[in-house]
């Protein structure tokens, strides 16, 4: 039976407050565990006592095989067991919801219980988003067609651009060749979004999860098995959209450290401001003026794209022939569409993601073997509920706040044990 939240009248200090927060945390944890998809694919790692936010994981490398047969009566050389240590620093995440006393007293549904559900789902999405941020550095990447994101997205409306048997078989074969272990002794775990799900459920060899759920415990969000992979659906998988040639050079920027005669290239990358998961990527644009490739008089300034409208944009600039790098600092990051910004330097941050054909969307498909990446356990989740008493800032006790706080950080343990397939979708 669910706890009656009306009984929770104190929080934040003393034994009563601690008990209430513990109850809230105990109720939030199952919500998080049920809502996450990527988190269930990672090894669960604990912080060692006394290490604070820093934690470590031990990776055991395969032992070398003997190359010389035994000699009778002679003891061979021993084989050493080699380990590698992967360390990470947990990041603190948290948010809260403000509740009014009138809302708590007058609404028919249990407001605090609903707030608990929303916070649990939000915490799960933060964790899955941060896992994908780390996994972006994975190098074992395949494409449903072509050899890059650009050539893939050129298959507009062509069936070969969607996830297919050939694409999955190549990724699974690569994982098996590299020794990636299956989670259940037979299958890897794959994560796809609903669009890609519609592309694969009609495959002849796709086995619906309902057909084996009576003998196999299902993963959260599991939809079926296909090509040696148990597939999990998530509506929180990163996608890339082609914003097209929308970066304009106004030619009115400051001179800065631009070198005359060099050809400079710019791109912009936008994120949906709510979740920072969907990415919109512009195609490269030549910022230098004239046919000779010389810099435009007065320096350089760019106009940020506005497709999709409402995204926040970062600028990436480089000398032609090298991948544009992110322009760190206030002027080049987090700008609204249509903003005009002067630039005095080339970018010095991360390299720009591969661009996508204008108007097309590329979807990520992930396949994981056991031990591909690790995540800190969420048992340290803290839940809070303010006591609702009158204070200097709330003289009439009209507000209460409830929130969560957690330390969390994913880390890649073995890059060879994961594969990413970039695909188009016929369901877009």
N, C-alpha and C positions, 0 to 999 in steps of 0.2 A: 504494500500500500504506500502510495506517495506521501511524503511528509506534508502536513498542512502548513503552508508558509505563514499563515496568520499567527502561528505560534512563535515564529522567529522574531522576537521583539527587541533583541539586543545583539550588537555585533561590534567587533573592532577592538575590544579590550576585555580582559578578564576571562574567567573560565566559560561563562555563557557565550561570549562572543567567539571564542575559539571553537566551542562545540558547534555553533551554528555554521561557522565557516567550514568546518570539517564535513558537516552534513552536505553543504552546498557542493564542496569539492567532490564528495563521493557520488553525488547525483550528476555532476558535470562530466566526470571521467568516462562513464559509459556512452554518453552522447558523443564525445570526441572520438572515442574508439570506433563507434559505429559509423561516424561521418567521414573519417579519413579513408583514403584509398592508397596513396603512396606510402603512408606511414607503416602500414601493415606489411609492406614488402622489404623493409629495412631491418637490419639486426638491431636489437634494443641494447643500448649501452648505458652503463651507470657511471655517475661521477664517483671517483674515489674519495674517501673521507679526507677532508683537509685540503683538497685541491681547488676548492672554490668553483669558479666557472670553467676552469680548464679540465678537460677529461681526455682520456686516451684509450685507444683500442689496439689490441695486438693482432697482427696479421701473420699467420704461419705460412711460409712458402713451401712449395713442394720440394721433397728431398731429391737429390740427384740420383740417377740410376747407376748401378755398377756397369762398367764397360769391359771389365776383365773377369774371367771366370775364377772360381776359387782354386787355390793350390792346396793339395792334400797336406794336412798337418801344419798349415800356415794360417795364422789369424790375419784376416784382411784388415785394411784401414777402416776405421769407423766412419759413419756418416753423421755430419753435424745437422742439427735442426736450426734452421735460420728463421728469425722473426723480424718483423718490421713494426714500428710503432707509429700509429696515426693519431695525431692530437687535434683537438678542436677546442674552441672557446665558445661556450654556450652564450647565446644572445637572449636578452630579456624582452619578452613581448607581453602586452597586456592591453586591456580596454575595459571600459565600464559603461553601463547604461544608467541614465538618470530617470527616476520614477517619481511622479508627483503623488502626494497623499490623496488627492481627489481621485486620481486614476486607480490607486490601489483599493480605495473604499467603494467606488461606484461601478467599476467594470464587472461584467458577469463572469468572465473567465479569470483564472488565477494569474495575475500579472507577473508575480515574481517567478512562478514556474515557467511561464513563457519566456521571461528574460533569461532564465537559466538555459533553456533550450537554444535560444538565439546565441548566447555567449559560447555555448559548447560547440555549435556549428561554426561560429566565427573562428574559434581557436583551432578547430580542425582545418579550416581553409587556410589559415595563416601557416600552419605546419606543412600542409601539402604544397603551398606556394613556395615556401622557403626550401623545401626539398627539391623542387623543380629548378629553383635558382641555382642550387649547387650542381644539379645534374646537367645544367647547360654546358658545363665544361667537359662532358663525356666526349670521347673521341671515336667510339665504335658506332658510326652512323651509316645508315643505309637509306636508299631512296626507292620508292615504288617504281619510278622510271627515271632514266637519266643518271647523272653522276653528281648532281648538286641541287641545291634548293632552287636555283634559277631554272635549270633545265627541267626539273620536275614540274614547277608551276607553269611552264610553257605548254604543258599538256592540258590545255583548257578543254573541259568537257570530254576528254578522252578516257576510256575505261582503264587504260594501262596506268593511269596516275593514281588510282585508288589502291588501298591495301589488298593484296592478293596472295594466293598460295606461294607464288615464286618469291615475293618479298619477305614473307614470314619464314619460308624455308631457308633462305640465305642467312637471315639473322640467327635463327635457331642453330643452324649448322655451325656458324662462327662461334657461338657460345659453347657448343659442345666440343668443338675442336680446341678451344682454349681452357677446357676443364671446368666450366661453370656447372655447379651442382644444382640439381632440381630441388624444389621445395618439398615435394612429396615423394621423391625418388623417381618420378617420371616426367613431371611438368615444371616448366618455368611459369612465372606470373607476368601477364601483360596488362597494361592499363591503356584504355582508349576512351575517347569521348563519344557522346551519343551519335554524332554524325558518322564516325567511322564504324560504330556498331551497326548502323543500317547497311553499310557496305559489305559486312562479313556474315551476317546472320543467315543469308541465303546460300552461302557456300555449301557445297555438297557434303563436305566432311565436318562441318560445324556441328558440334554436339551441344544441345541446349543444357544448361545447368540443371534444369528440372529433371532431366533424364538420369542424372547420377546423384542427385542431392540426397536420396534415401540411403546411399552407401558411403558418401564422401561429405565431410563437413565443408560447407561452402565458405568462401572468403566473403568479406564485406563487399557488396556490389557485384558479385560474380554473375556472369551471364552465360558462360559456357566454355567448352574446350575445343581447341582447333590447332592442329599442326604442332602438338607438343607443348602448348601454352594454355593455361587457364586464364581466361580473360575477365577483367574487372572493368566495369563502366564507371566513369567519373565525369561530371559536368564541369570539372575544375582542372582541365588539361590545357597547357599553353598552346596557342595558335599564333601564326604569323600572317599578316595581311599586307598585300602590296599597295602602298600609298601612291605609287607612280612618281612622275617627274614633277614634284611640287616644291622643291627647294629653289627659291629664286635669289639671284645675286643682285642686290640693289646698287652695288658699286659705290656706296657712301660710307663705308666703314673706316676705322682708324688705320693708320699705316702699320703700326705694330712691328713685328719681326718678319713680315712677308718678304720674300726674296724675288726680285724682278726676274722674269724669264722662266720661273718654275710654274708648273701647272698644278693648281690645287683642286682637290675634289671634296665634296661635302655630301653627307647623307643625314637624314633625321630618323629617329626612332621614337615612336609614341607608345604610351601605355594607357589603358583604361584607368582612370583615376580612382575608381572604387576598389578594384582588386589587384591592379598592376600585373595582370596575367596575360591578357590579349595584347599582342604587339602589332604595331603598324610600322612598316619599314619602307622608306622612300628609296628609289633607285639613285645611283650616283649621279651627281651633277657637277659639271666643270665650273669652278668659280672664277677662273682666270678669263680676262677679256681679250678679244681680238683673235685673229687667226694664227698669230705667232705664238700664242700661249703665254703672253706676258700678263702680269697682274693689272687689274683695272685700276685706274687712277683714283687715289683716295682711300685705298685699302679695300676691305671686303666686309659685307654684311649680308645676312641671309634672312629670308622670310620663312618662318616655320610652316609646315603643311597644316591642313585642317581636315584630314580624312582618315578616320572618322572624326566628326565634330565632337568636341568635348575631351579629346585626349590631351595628355600632357607630353611635351616633346623634349628630347635631348638631341644636341647637335654633335656630329662626328666629322672631323676634318683631317685631311692628310695631304701629302704631296702625291701626285699621280704615280701609280705603280705600287703603292702600299695601301693596306686596308685603312680606311678612315678610323681614327681613334676618338673616343669620347672627350668632348671639351668639358673638363671638370670645372667646377665653379658655378657661381650664381648665374652668370650670363648665359651659359650654354645648356643648362639643365632645368627641367620642370617648367618649360615655357608653354603658354597656351598657343593654340593654332592661330596663325596669322600674325604673330608677333614678329617684329623686325629687330634683329640683334646684331650689333657690331662685334667683330672678332679681330683680335690682335695676334693670336697664336694658333698654331695647329693643335689638334687634340693630343692629350697625353694619357688618357685613361684606357679602358678596355676597347678592344677592336669591335667594329660594327658587326652586327649579325648579318648573315647573308640575306640579300633582298629577294623579293617575290614579285612575279609578274603582276602588273597593275590590275587591281580589282579581284585578284585571286586570294584564296586562303590556304595555307599549308598547315596540316595537323600533325601533332607529335603522337607517335605510338611507341610506348616503352615496353621492353621485355627484360625482366630481371631474373638472374640466378641467385641462389642463396649466397649471402655475403657480399653482394654488390655494393651496398652502401649501409651506413649505420646512422642511427638516430638516437638522441638522448631520450631516456624514458620520461614519460609525462607524469610519473607518480608524484613529482614535486609541485604539481599544480596547486596554486593558491586561489581560493575564492573568497571574496569579501562582500559584506553587506553592512552599510553604515547603519547606525542605531536609530536614526530618525528623530533624535532629540533636538530641542531648540539649541541654537548656537548663534554666535555673532553674525555668521554669514547666512544663517537660515533661522531668523528669530521666531518664526511661527511654525517651525518644524514641518515645512511643506514639501520637502524633498528627501528622497533616499537614493543612494547609489549602490549598485551591485556590479561587480566586475571580476575579472580573472587576471592572474599573472603567472607566467611560467618561463623557465629557462629552457631553451631549445636550440639545437644546432645539428643539421645533418652533415655527413662527411662521406666522400667516396672511399670505400675500402679497397675495391678491386675493379678498375675500369673495364677489364676484360670480361667481367661477369655481367655486364649490362649492354643492351643494344637499343639504339633509337632508330626508328624508321620514320622518315618524313613522307607524308602522303597527301594527296588531294582527297576530296570526298564528293561523291555524286549526290549526297544529301544536303549539300550547302544550298 
